[in-house]
Amino acid sequence: MSRPVPTPLAVALVAAGLVPAVLALFAPELVWAAAAVDVAVMALCVADAVMAPRADALQIRRDVADVLSSGIPNRVDLVLTPTRPLARRISGELRDVPPVGVHPEGHRRPFTVAPGAAEVRVSYRVTPPTRGDLTWGDVYVRFRGPLGLCAR
């Protein structure tokens, strides 16, 4: 399993869990409540990370013209295809690595793939400064867990 990354929602829950911990300084009987909140938040984060889609849940293909026009924006499509039928929606963020020297606009994009979708297209634009051969990098995916607490 890849390393789970907490989302802003998880950070907010951890911060909210500090309230009983601070109150426990003045009322020691709240120590157990503070510990219970901390354990519950951690358990939810672990469950969310485990339930997050695996890297092989989607196949990703980059569609871009063979010849790009220099000095003007050119469209790049990232086509997401589920590798098996989906029981629930998959969401997350894509980050494409365009060729060095090319100006990308929106190469980091959120996505959602609903159950029953054959494919989803996520588009962005690149502006090459000059003509020439381009070498594209990898596409990175960060999947969000179904609870929205962790991503991987």
Protein Blocks (a to p, Z undefined) as FASTA:
>chain_A
ZZddddfklmmmmmmmmmmmmmmmmmmmlmmmmmmmmmmmmmmmmmmmmmpccfklpccd
ddddfbdcehiacddddddddfbdcfbdcdddddddddehiacehiaccddddehiabdc
dddddddfbgcdddddddddddddfkopacZZ
